Amino acid sequence: MANEKDRASFKVVPGPISRRCFSLAKFLTIGLTCTLVILVLFRYEIERAAQVARAAQAARADPGFPFPKPKSKEIYKYQLDLLPKSKEIYKCQPPLPSLFTQFPLTVADPDIRRAVIKIDALLARHAKRDDVDALSVSVVLGEKVLFAKGYGVKKANETDIGIGGTVNQDTVFRIASITKLFVTLQLLVLRDQGLVGLDDELKKFYPEFEIGTALDPHPDDDDDPRITLGSLASYLSGLPRDMNTFTLSKAEAEAYVLERLKHERLVVPPYTFPVYSNLGFSLLGNALRRAVIMANPLRAKATLAELLREEVLAPLNMSLSGYEITEAIRENLAVPHGESSAEAELDFGWQSPAGAMYSTSRDLSHLLSRVFLTNRPQLLSRRVLREWLRPLAPLPDSRTEVGLVWEITKLHPSYSLTGREPRLYSKGGNFGGYHSDLTVHPELSLGFVTLMTGYDPDSSYVMHKVLEIIGPVVEKKLVKKVRERYEGEYLAGEKNEKSSIKVKVGSDGVLVVDRLVINGTNLLSLIRSDQLALWSTGRLDEFRLAFGRSYLNSQPAIGCEPYWVTFDGIRAGDKMDGQAYDLLQFEPTGKKDRLGRTGVRVVYPALDVKLDRIS
């Protein structure tokens, strides 16, 4: 018992040094734990505050070239709430100049030839599917057709294989809603002639047009009947999708539609979001006919088919295309399995502008090579073509948009060697056993035509599989062409290094300047940047230097905004009436350089400096 008491009362009393060591270790452990917790919980806020501090410091040190620093720190406050977590969300990648409209590739190129062989094998396998009767595909690059071939049986409704016939470039298909693309082209042609405008109201050509007046004689702003031709072509009018008038004559169909619309409300108010409308395009196409007749009453008997041929098809040499069946079209017409020739030749009547056309892959290739993929477009000016090839209504999926007739898709970066997200401008069509797709890839100057009969309705699938083969090859060739034309070191004379520029294609496929010394001044150092992107103006060999704003360029929430809002921001001269500091041009010298390449010089107009390529 005594021993237990002695043991219980015996205590090891730590000395002063031991106590201090124990307390210090405990304090450090607790402090480190708290610090880690704080860093974990508030790491995002700490990172943002540091970025804002760096931006403010950069702004204070900004030398003012080519843009003055902000006078107030208020400009940084919004960054705290808008900065995204990922630094790659809004990556800005200016496109490379589209050189293949000027310098097209051909199948003589070995890489293109190998890609064409792969495409042929792919389509041959696809055409053997039970749900495919006939398949005709063409691939166009610039003004050249790289590939065009047909597969399957033309007359799949024939039981005698000998009668069925083979498919080729001149096999005729119903292209269904691709018809709407031609109506839109006709709209733009007539606009250039001064007969119509995109903002013209439908009532100008259809005074009897009313929407919903039988339901409410005094519609509010949401049901405003002022529908424009442009809203009809971009699916933004809000009109109902369909009204079946196949059994009616043209006059009866028009009267029925106009009366019926008085008892209909708009699906959505105009410009709310796109609503696909065959009815809208039927009205648009017939309104264009009325516009021609209003301008020239002597054309009162002109039909939709005649006007389309005069204004669009004949100038493009599209001889096997049109609204109406001809003997040449009938002879070459593909007919799906299970359909009769009568069904294949159905007359759309008043609804023809919505989807009645016939065409071939050869004719549609003419449209691509002579309008969309050339530097010398027929029917339209380059200005109008740029206006046409742009999105008008984004959809809430970050991938799809709607344009003037176009169904637009932003490609996933996996389709591109450089991680870009280029837009495809497409118009598809489906009617019975006919399935069609026409797609333009402006950045690569590529175009695709896919015409099918059978039960498989997804012609765009074929286009995408073909693009997966040819797209990377053409993109690689484009990068190579850009390097040959622009990359190198440029000096203002062989022995004068006061002005020097170095141009290259960066790892992300963007053409950049990573040395910019003009008259002894290093402009990159002034704006504290390692390099500047060259942004093509669309004119051959002309670019804008993407200076942006040094304190905003690295902010991922802003993307390309610092650049496009500052183009042409500073000009030479006391009154800023000289050339812009961001303008850079390339021009041929007419002789070979020391490496045997075509001689090229850089022109910097703002300071009247010309630099020859030396390497």
Secondary structure as a PSIPRED ss2 file (coil, helix, strand):
# PSIPRED VFORMAT (PSIPRED V4.0)

   1 M C   1.000  0.000  0.000
   2 A H   0.000  1.000  0.000
   3 N H   0.000  1.000  0.000
   4 E H   0.000  1.000  0.000
   5 K H   0.000  1.000  0.000
   6 D H   0.000  1.000  0.000
   7 R H   0.000  1.000  0.000
   8 A H   0.000  1.000  0.000
   9 S H   0.000  1.000  0.000
  10 F C   1.000  0.000  0.000
  11 K C   1.000  0.000  0.000
  12 V C   1.000  0.000  0.000
  13 V C   1.000  0.000  0.000
  14 P C   1.000  0.000  0.000
  15 G C   1.000  0.000  0.000
  16 P H   0.000  1.000  0.000
  17 I H   0.000  1.000  0.000
  18 S H   0.000  1.000  0.000
  19 R H   0.000  1.000  0.000
  20 R H   0.000  1.000  0.000
  21 C H   0.000  1.000  0.000
  22 F H   0.000  1.000  0.000
  23 S H   0.000  1.000  0.000
  24 L H   0.000  1.000  0.000
  25 A H   0.000  1.000  0.000
  26 K H   0.000  1.000  0.000
  27 F H   0.000  1.000  0.000
  28 L H   0.000  1.000  0.000
  29 T H   0.000  1.000  0.000
  30 I H   0.000  1.000  0.000
  31 G H   0.000  1.000  0.000
  32 L H   0.000  1.000  0.000
  33 T H   0.000  1.000  0.000
  34 C H   0.000  1.000  0.000
  35 T H   0.000  1.000  0.000
  36 L H   0.000  1.000  0.000
  37 V H   0.000  1.000  0.000
  38 I H   0.000  1.000  0.000
  39 L H   0.000  1.000  0.000
  40 V H   0.000  1.000  0.000
  41 L H   0.000  1.000  0.000
  42 F H   0.000  1.000  0.000
  43 R H   0.000  1.000  0.000
  44 Y H   0.000  1.000  0.000
  45 E H   0.000  1.000  0.000
  46 I H   0.000  1.000  0.000
  47 E H   0.000  1.000  0.000
  48 R H   0.000  1.000  0.000
  49 A H   0.000  1.000  0.000
  50 A H   0.000  1.000  0.000
  51 Q H   0.000  1.000  0.000
  52 V H   0.000  1.000  0.000
  53 A H   0.000  1.000  0.000
  54 R H   0.000  1.000  0.000
  55 A H   0.000  1.000  0.000
  56 A H   0.000  1.000  0.000
  57 Q H   0.000  1.000  0.000
  58 A H   0.000  1.000  0.000
  59 A H   0.000  1.000  0.000
  60 R H   0.000  1.000  0.000
  61 A H   0.000  1.000  0.000
  62 D C   1.000  0.000  0.000
  63 P C   1.000  0.000  0.000
  64 G C   1.000  0.000  0.000
  65 F C   1.000  0.000  0.000
  66 P C   1.000  0.000  0.000
  67 F C   1.000  0.000  0.000
  68 P C   1.000  0.000  0.000
  69 K C   1.000  0.000  0.000
  70 P C   1.000  0.000  0.000
  71 K C   1.000  0.000  0.000
  72 S C   1.000  0.000  0.000
  73 K H   0.000  1.000  0.000
  74 E H   0.000  1.000  0.000
  75 I H   0.000  1.000  0.000
  76 Y H   0.000  1.000  0.000
  77 K C   1.000  0.000  0.000
  78 Y C   1.000  0.000  0.000
  79 Q H   0.000  1.000  0.000
  80 L H   0.000  1.000  0.000
  81 D H   0.000  1.000  0.000
  82 L H   0.000  1.000  0.000
  83 L C   1.000  0.000  0.000
  84 P C   1.000  0.000  0.000
  85 K C   1.000  0.000  0.000
  86 S C   1.000  0.000  0.000
  87 K C   1.000  0.000  0.000
  88 E C   1.000  0.000  0.000
  89 I C   1.000  0.000  0.000
  90 Y C   1.000  0.000  0.000
  91 K C   1.000  0.000  0.000
  92 C C   1.000  0.000  0.000
  93 Q C   1.000  0.000  0.000
  94 P C   1.000  0.000  0.000
  95 P C   1.000  0.000  0.000
  96 L C   1.000  0.000  0.000
  97 P C   1.000  0.000  0.000
  98 S C   1.000  0.000  0.000
  99 L H   0.000  1.000  0.000
 100 F H   0.000  1.000  0.000
 101 T H   0.000  1.000  0.000
 102 Q C   1.000  0.000  0.000
 103 F C   1.000  0.000  0.000
 104 P C   1.000  0.000  0.000
 105 L C   1.000  0.000  0.000
 106 T C   1.000  0.000  0.000
 107 V C   1.000  0.000  0.000
 108 A C   1.000  0.000  0.000
 109 D C   1.000  0.000  0.000
 110 P H   0.000  1.000  0.000
 111 D H   0.000  1.000  0.000
 112 I H   0.000  1.000  0.000
 113 R H   0.000  1.000  0.000
 114 R H   0.000  1.000  0.000
 115 A H   0.000  1.000  0.000
 116 V H   0.000  1.000  0.000
 117 I H   0.000  1.000  0.000
 118 K H   0.000  1.000  0.000
 119 I H   0.000  1.000  0.000
 120 D H   0.000  1.000  0.000
 121 A H   0.000  1.000  0.000
 122 L H   0.000  1.000  0.000
 123 L H   0.000  1.000  0.000
 124 A H   0.000  1.000  0.000
 125 R H   0.000  1.000  0.000
 126 H H   0.000  1.000  0.000
 127 A H   0.000  1.000  0.000
 128 K C   1.000  0.000  0.000
 129 R C   1.000  0.000  0.000
 130 D C   1.000  0.000  0.000
 131 D C   1.000  0.000  0.000
 132 V E   0.000  0.000  1.000
 133 D E   0.000  0.000  1.000
 134 A E   0.000  0.000  1.000
 135 L E   0.000  0.000  1.000
 136 S E   0.000  0.000  1.000
 137 V E   0.000  0.000  1.000
 138 S E   0.000  0.000  1.000
 139 V E   0.000  0.000  1.000
 140 V E   0.000  0.000  1.000
 141 L E   0.000  0.000  1.000
 142 G C   1.000  0.000  0.000
 143 E C   1.000  0.000  0.000
 144 K E   0.000  0.000  1.000
 145 V E   0.000  0.000  1.000
 146 L E   0.000  0.000  1.000
 147 F E   0.000  0.000  1.000
 148 A E   0.000  0.000  1.000
 149 K E   0.000  0.000  1.000
 150 G E   0.000  0.000  1.000
 151 Y E   0.000  0.000  1.000
 152 G E   0.000  0.000  1.000
 153 V E   0.000  0.000  1.000
 154 K C   1.000  0.000  0.000
 155 K E   0.000  0.000  1.000
 156 A C   1.000  0.000  0.000
 157 N C   1.000  0.000  0.000
 158 E C   1.000  0.000  0.000
 159 T C   1.000  0.000  0.000
 160 D C   1.000  0.000  0.000
 161 I H   0.000  1.000  0.000
 162 G H   0.000  1.000  0.000
 163 I H   0.000  1.000  0.000
 164 G H   0.000  1.000  0.000
 165 G C   1.000  0.000  0.000
 166 T E   0.000  0.000  1.000
 167 V C   1.000  0.000  0.000
 168 N C   1.000  0.000  0.000
 169 Q C   1.000  0.000  0.000
 170 D C   1.000  0.000  0.000
 171 T C   1.000  0.000  0.000
 172 V E   0.000  0.000  1.000
 173 F E   0.000  0.000  1.000
 174 R E   0.000  0.000  1.000
 175 I C   1.000  0.000  0.000
 176 A H   0.000  1.000  0.000
 177 S H   0.000  1.000  0.000
 178 I H   0.000  1.000  0.000
 179 T H   0.000  1.000  0.000
 180 K H   0.000  1.000  0.000
 181 L H   0.000  1.000  0.000
 182 F H   0.000  1.000  0.000
 183 V H   0.000  1.000  0.000
 184 T H   0.000  1.000  0.000
 185 L H   0.000  1.000  0.000
 186 Q H   0.000  1.000  0.000
 187 L H   0.000  1.000  0.000
 188 L H   0.000  1.000  0.000
 189 V H   0.000  1.000  0.000
 190 L H   0.000  1.000  0.000
 191 R H   0.000  1.000  0.000
 192 D H   0.000  1.000  0.000
 193 Q C   1.000  0.000  0.000
 194 G C   1.000  0.000  0.000
 195 L C   1.000  0.000  0.000
 196 V C   1.000  0.000  0.000
 197 G C   1.000  0.000  0.000
 198 L C   1.000  0.000  0.000
 199 D C   1.000  0.000  0.000
 200 D C   1.000  0.000  0.000
 201 E E   0.000  0.000  1.000
 202 L H   0.000  1.000  0.000
 203 K H   0.000  1.000  0.000
 204 K H   0.000  1.000  0.000
 205 F C   1.000  0.000  0.000
 206 Y C   1.000  0.000  0.000
 207 P C   1.000  0.000  0.000
 208 E C   1.000  0.000  0.000
 209 F C   1.000  0.000  0.000
 210 E C   1.000  0.000  0.000
 211 I C   1.000  0.000  0.000
 212 G C   1.000  0.000  0.000
 213 T C   1.000  0.000  0.000
 214 A C   1.000  0.000  0.000
 215 L C   1.000  0.000  0.000
 216 D C   1.000  0.000  0.000
 217 P C   1.000  0.000  0.000
 218 H C   1.000  0.000  0.000
 219 P C   1.000  0.000  0.000
 220 D C   1.000  0.000  0.000
 221 D H   0.000  1.000  0.000
 222 D H   0.000  1.000  0.000
 223 D H   0.000  1.000  0.000
 224 D C   1.000  0.000  0.000
 225 P C   1.000  0.000  0.000
 226 R C   1.000  0.000  0.000
 227 I C   1.000  0.000  0.000
 228 T E   0.000  0.000  1.000
 229 L H   0.000  1.000  0.000
 230 G H   0.000  1.000  0.000
 231 S H   0.000  1.000  0.000
 232 L H   0.000  1.000  0.000
 233 A H   0.000  1.000  0.000
 234 S C   1.000  0.000  0.000
 235 Y C   1.000  0.000  0.000
 236 L C   1.000  0.000  0.000
 237 S C   1.000  0.000  0.000
 238 G C   1.000  0.000  0.000
 239 L C   1.000  0.000  0.000
 240 P C   1.000  0.000  0.000
 241 R C   1.000  0.000  0.000
 242 D C   1.000  0.000  0.000
 243 M C   1.000  0.000  0.000
 244 N C   1.000  0.000  0.000
 245 T C   1.000  0.000  0.000
 246 F C   1.000  0.000  0.000
 247 T C   1.000  0.000  0.000
 248 L C   1.000  0.000  0.000
 249 S C   1.000  0.000  0.000
 250 K H   0.000  1.000  0.000
 251 A H   0.000  1.000  0.000
 252 E H   0.000  1.000  0.000
 253 A H   0.000  1.000  0.000
 254 E H   0.000  1.000  0.000
 255 A H   0.000  1.000  0.000
 256 Y H   0.000  1.000  0.000
 257 V H   0.000  1.000  0.000
 258 L H   0.000  1.000  0.000
 259 E H   0.000  1.000  0.000
 260 R H   0.000  1.000  0.000
 261 L H   0.000  1.000  0.000
 262 K C   1.000  0.000  0.000
 263 H C   1.000  0.000  0.000
 264 E C   1.000  0.000  0.000
 265 R C   1.000  0.000  0.000
 266 L C   1.000  0.000  0.000
 267 V C   1.000  0.000  0.000
 268 V C   1.000  0.000  0.000
 269 P C   1.000  0.000  0.000
 270 P C   1.000  0.000  0.000
 271 Y C   1.000  0.000  0.000
 272 T C   1.000  0.000  0.000
 273 F C   1.000  0.000  0.000
 274 P C   1.000  0.000  0.000
 275 V C   1.000  0.000  0.000
 276 Y C   1.000  0.000  0.000
 277 S C   1.000  0.000  0.000
 278 N H   0.000  1.000  0.000
 279 L H   0.000  1.000  0.000
 280 G H   0.000  1.000  0.000
 281 F H   0.000  1.000  0.000
 282 S H   0.000  1.000  0.000
 283 L H   0.000  1.000  0.000
 284 L H   0.000  1.000  0.000
 285 G H   0.000  1.000  0.000
 286 N H   0.000  1.000  0.000
 287 A H   0.000  1.000  0.000
 288 L H   0.000  1.000  0.000
 289 R H   0.000  1.000  0.000
 290 R H   0.000  1.000  0.000
 291 A H   0.000  1.000  0.000
 292 V H   0.000  1.000  0.000
 293 I H   0.000  1.000  0.000
 294 M H   0.000  1.000  0.000
 295 A H   0.000  1.000  0.000
 296 N C   1.000  0.000  0.000
 297 P H   0.000  1.000  0.000
 298 L H   0.000  1.000  0.000
 299 R H   0.000  1.000  0.000
 300 A C   1.000  0.000  0.000
 301 K C   1.000  0.000  0.000
 302 A C   1.000  0.000  0.000
 303 T C   1.000  0.000  0.000
 304 L H   0.000  1.000  0.000
 305 A H   0.000  1.000  0.000
 306 E H   0.000  1.000  0.000
 307 L H   0.000  1.000  0.000
 308 L H   0.000  1.000  0.000
 309 R H   0.000  1.000  0.000
 310 E H   0.000  1.000  0.000
 311 E H   0.000  1.000  0.000
 312 V H   0.000  1.000  0.000
 313 L H   0.000  1.000  0.000
 314 A C   1.000  0.000  0.000
 315 P C   1.000  0.000  0.000
 316 L C   1.000  0.000  0.000
 317 N C   1.000  0.000  0.000
 318 M C   1.000  0.000  0.000
 319 S C   1.000  0.000  0.000
 320 L C   1.000  0.000  0.000
 321 S C   1.000  0.000  0.000
 322 G E   0.000  0.000  1.000
 323 Y C   1.000  0.000  0.000
 324 E C   1.000  0.000  0.000
 325 I C   1.000  0.000  0.000
 326 T C   1.000  0.000  0.000
 327 E H   0.000  1.000  0.000
 328 A H   0.000  1.000  0.000
 329 I H   0.000  1.000  0.000
 330 R H   0.000  1.000  0.000
 331 E H   0.000  1.000  0.000
 332 N H   0.000  1.000  0.000
 333 L E   0.000  0.000  1.000
 334 A C   1.000  0.000  0.000
 335 V E   0.000  0.000  1.000
 336 P C   1.000  0.000  0.000
 337 H C   1.000  0.000  0.000
 338 G C   1.000  0.000  0.000
 339 E C   1.000  0.000  0.000
 340 S C   1.000  0.000  0.000
 341 S H   0.000  1.000  0.000
 342 A H   0.000  1.000  0.000
 343 E H   0.000  1.000  0.000
 344 A H   0.000  1.000  0.000
 345 E C   1.000  0.000  0.000
 346 L C   1.000  0.000  0.000
 347 D C   1.000  0.000  0.000
 348 F C   1.000  0.000  0.000
 349 G H   0.000  1.000  0.000
 350 W H   0.000  1.000  0.000
 351 Q H   0.000  1.000  0.000
 352 S H   0.000  1.000  0.000
 353 P H   0.000  1.000  0.000
 354 A H   0.000  1.000  0.000
 355 G H   0.000  1.000  0.000
 356 A C   1.000  0.000  0.000
 357 M C   1.000  0.000  0.000
 358 Y E   0.000  0.000  1.000
 359 S E   0.000  0.000  1.000
 360 T C   1.000  0.000  0.000
 361 S H   0.000  1.000  0.000
 362 R H   0.000  1.000  0.000
 363 D H   0.000  1.000  0.000
 364 L H   0.000  1.000  0.000
 365 S H   0.000  1.000  0.000
 366 H H   0.000  1.000  0.000
 367 L H   0.000  1.000  0.000
 368 L H   0.000  1.000  0.000
 369 S H   0.000  1.000  0.000
 370 R H   0.000  1.000  0.000
 371 V H   0.000  1.000  0.000
 372 F H   0.000  1.000  0.000
 373 L C   1.000  0.000  0.000
 374 T C   1.000  0.000  0.000
 375 N C   1.000  0.000  0.000
 376 R C   1.000  0.000  0.000
 377 P C   1.000  0.000  0.000
 378 Q C   1.000  0.000  0.000
 379 L C   1.000  0.000  0.000
 380 L C   1.000  0.000  0.000
 381 S C   1.000  0.000  0.000
 382 R H   0.000  1.000  0.000
 383 R H   0.000  1.000  0.000
 384 V H   0.000  1.000  0.000
 385 L H   0.000  1.000  0.000
 386 R H   0.000  1.000  0.000
 387 E H   0.000  1.000  0.000
 388 W H   0.000  1.000  0.000
 389 L C   1.000  0.000  0.000
 390 R C   1.000  0.000  0.000
 391 P E   0.000  0.000  1.000
 392 L E   0.000  0.000  1.000
 393 A E   0.000  0.000  1.000
 394 P E   0.000  0.000  1.000
 395 L C   1.000  0.000  0.000
 396 P C   1.000  0.000  0.000
 397 D C   1.000  0.000  0.000
 398 S C   1.000  0.000  0.000
 399 R C   1.000  0.000  0.000
 400 T E   0.000  0.000  1.000
 401 E E   0.000  0.000  1.000
 402 V E   0.000  0.000  1.000
 403 G E   0.000  0.000  1.000
 404 L C   1.000  0.000  0.000
 405 V C   1.000  0.000  0.000
 406 W C   1.000  0.000  0.000
 407 E E   0.000  0.000  1.000
 408 I E   0.000  0.000  1.000
 409 T E   0.000  0.000  1.000
 410 K E   0.000  0.000  1.000
 411 L C   1.000  0.000  0.000
 412 H C   1.000  0.000  0.000
 413 P H   0.000  1.000  0.000
 414 S H   0.000  1.000  0.000
 415 Y H   0.000  1.000  0.000
 416 S C   1.000  0.000  0.000
 417 L C   1.000  0.000  0.000
 418 T C   1.000  0.000  0.000
 419 G C   1.000  0.000  0.000
 420 R C   1.000  0.000  0.000
 421 E C   1.000  0.000  0.000
 422 P C   1.000  0.000  0.000
 423 R E   0.000  0.000  1.000
 424 L E   0.000  0.000  1.000
 425 Y E   0.000  0.000  1.000
 426 S E   0.000  0.000  1.000
 427 K E   0.000  0.000  1.000
 428 G E   0.000  0.000  1.000
 429 G E   0.000  0.000  1.000
 430 N E   0.000  0.000  1.000
 431 F E   0.000  0.000  1.000
 432 G C   1.000  0.000  0.000
 433 G C   1.000  0.000  0.000
 434 Y E   0.000  0.000  1.000
 435 H E   0.000  0.000  1.000
 436 S E   0.000  0.000  1.000
 437 D E   0.000  0.000  1.000
 438 L E   0.000  0.000  1.000
 439 T E   0.000  0.000  1.000
 440 V E   0.000  0.000  1.000
 441 H E   0.000  0.000  1.000
 442 P H   0.000  1.000  0.000
 443 E H   0.000  1.000  0.000
 444 L H   0.000  1.000  0.000
 445 S C   1.000  0.000  0.000
 446 L E   0.000  0.000  1.000
 447 G E   0.000  0.000  1.000
 448 F E   0.000  0.000  1.000
 449 V E   0.000  0.000  1.000
 450 T E   0.000  0.000  1.000
 451 L E   0.000  0.000  1.000
 452 M E   0.000  0.000  1.000
 453 T E   0.000  0.000  1.000
 454 G E   0.000  0.000  1.000
 455 Y C   1.000  0.000  0.000
 456 D C   1.000  0.000  0.000
 457 P C   1.000  0.000  0.000
 458 D C   1.000  0.000  0.000
 459 S H   0.000  1.000  0.000
 460 S H   0.000  1.000  0.000
 461 Y H   0.000  1.000  0.000
 462 V H   0.000  1.000  0.000
 463 M H   0.000  1.000  0.000
 464 H H   0.000  1.000  0.000
 465 K H   0.000  1.000  0.000
 466 V H   0.000  1.000  0.000
 467 L H   0.000  1.000  0.000
 468 E H   0.000  1.000  0.000
 469 I H   0.000  1.000  0.000
 470 I H   0.000  1.000  0.000
 471 G H   0.000  1.000  0.000
 472 P H   0.000  1.000  0.000
 473 V H   0.000  1.000  0.000
 474 V H   0.000  1.000  0.000
 475 E H   0.000  1.000  0.000
 476 K H   0.000  1.000  0.000
 477 K H   0.000  1.000  0.000
 478 L H   0.000  1.000  0.000
 479 V H   0.000  1.000  0.000
 480 K H   0.000  1.000  0.000
 481 K H   0.000  1.000  0.000
 482 V H   0.000  1.000  0.000
 483 R H   0.000  1.000  0.000
 484 E H   0.000  1.000  0.000
 485 R H   0.000  1.000  0.000
 486 Y H   0.000  1.000  0.000
 487 E C   1.000  0.000  0.000
 488 G E   0.000  0.000  1.000
 489 E E   0.000  0.000  1.000
 490 Y E   0.000  0.000  1.000
 491 L E   0.000  0.000  1.000
 492 A C   1.000  0.000  0.000
 493 G C   1.000  0.000  0.000
 494 E C   1.000  0.000  0.000
 495 K C   1.000  0.000  0.000
 496 N C   1.000  0.000  0.000
 497 E C   1.000  0.000  0.000
 498 K C   1.000  0.000  0.000
 499 S C   1.000  0.000  0.000
 500 S E   0.000  0.000  1.000
 501 I E   0.000  0.000  1.000
 502 K E   0.000  0.000  1.000
 503 V E   0.000  0.000  1.000
 504 K E   0.000  0.000  1.000
 505 V E   0.000  0.000  1.000
 506 G C   1.000  0.000  0.000
 507 S C   1.000  0.000  0.000
 508 D C   1.000  0.000  0.000
 509 G C   1.000  0.000  0.000
 510 V C   1.000  0.000  0.000
 511 L E   0.000  0.000  1.000
 512 V E   0.000  0.000  1.000
 513 V E   0.000  0.000  1.000
 514 D E   0.000  0.000  1.000
 515 R E   0.000  0.000  1.000
 516 L E   0.000  0.000  1.000
 517 V E   0.000  0.000  1.000
 518 I E   0.000  0.000  1.000
 519 N C   1.000  0.000  0.000
 520 G C   1.000  0.000  0.000
 521 T E   0.000  0.000  1.000
 522 N E   0.000  0.000  1.000
 523 L H   0.000  1.000  0.000
 524 L H   0.000  1.000  0.000
 525 S H   0.000  1.000  0.000
 526 L H   0.000  1.000  0.000
 527 I C   1.000  0.000  0.000
 528 R C   1.000  0.000  0.000
 529 S C   1.000  0.000  0.000
 530 D C   1.000  0.000  0.000
 531 Q C   1.000  0.000  0.000
 532 L E   0.000  0.000  1.000
 533 A E   0.000  0.000  1.000
 534 L E   0.000  0.000  1.000
 535 W E   0.000  0.000  1.000
 536 S E   0.000  0.000  1.000
 537 T C   1.000  0.000  0.000
 538 G C   1.000  0.000  0.000
 539 R C   1.000  0.000  0.000
 540 L C   1.000  0.000  0.000
 541 D C   1.000  0.000  0.000
 542 E E   0.000  0.000  1.000
 543 F E   0.000  0.000  1.000
 544 R E   0.000  0.000  1.000
 545 L E   0.000  0.000  1.000
 546 A C   1.000  0.000  0.000
 547 F C   1.000  0.000  0.000
 548 G C   1.000  0.000  0.000
 549 R C   1.000  0.000  0.000
 550 S C   1.000  0.000  0.000
 551 Y C   1.000  0.000  0.000
 552 L C   1.000  0.000  0.000
 553 N C   1.000  0.000  0.000
 554 S C   1.000  0.000  0.000
 555 Q C   1.000  0.000  0.000
 556 P C   1.000  0.000  0.000
 557 A C   1.000  0.000  0.000
 558 I C   1.000  0.000  0.000
 559 G C   1.000  0.000  0.000
 560 C C   1.000  0.000  0.000
 561 E H   0.000  1.000  0.000
 562 P H   0.000  1.000  0.000
 563 Y H   0.000  1.000  0.000
 564 W H   0.000  1.000  0.000
 565 V C   1.000  0.000  0.000
 566 T C   1.000  0.000  0.000
 567 F C   1.000  0.000  0.000
 568 D C   1.000  0.000  0.000
 569 G C   1.000  0.000  0.000
 570 I C   1.000  0.000  0.000
 571 R E   0.000  0.000  1.000
 572 A C   1.000  0.000  0.000
 573 G C   1.000  0.000  0.000
 574 D C   1.000  0.000  0.000
 575 K C   1.000  0.000  0.000
 576 M C   1.000  0.000  0.000
 577 D C   1.000  0.000  0.000
 578 G C   1.000  0.000  0.000
 579 Q C   1.000  0.000  0.000
 580 A E   0.000  0.000  1.000
 581 Y C   1.000  0.000  0.000
 582 D C   1.000  0.000  0.000
 583 L E   0.000  0.000  1.000
 584 L E   0.000  0.000  1.000
 585 Q E   0.000  0.000  1.000
 586 F E   0.000  0.000  1.000
 587 E E   0.000  0.000  1.000
 588 P E   0.000  0.000  1.000
 589 T E   0.000  0.000  1.000
 590 G E   0.000  0.000  1.000
 591 K E   0.000  0.000  1.000
 592 K E   0.000  0.000  1.000
 593 D C   1.000  0.000  0.000
 594 R C   1.000  0.000  0.000
 595 L C   1.000  0.000  0.000
 596 G C   1.000  0.000  0.000
 597 R C   1.000  0.000  0.000
 598 T E   0.000  0.000  1.000
 599 G E   0.000  0.000  1.000
 600 V E   0.000  0.000  1.000
 601 R E   0.000  0.000  1.000
 602 V E   0.000  0.000  1.000
 603 V E   0.000  0.000  1.000
 604 Y E   0.000  0.000  1.000
 605 P H   0.000  1.000  0.000
 606 A H   0.000  1.000  0.000
 607 L H   0.000  1.000  0.000
 608 D C   1.000  0.000  0.000
 609 V E   0.000  0.000  1.000
 610 K E   0.000  0.000  1.000
 611 L E   0.000  0.000  1.000
 612 D E   0.000  0.000  1.000
 613 R E   0.000  0.000  1.000
 614 I C   1.000  0.000  0.000
 615 S C   1.000  0.000  0.000
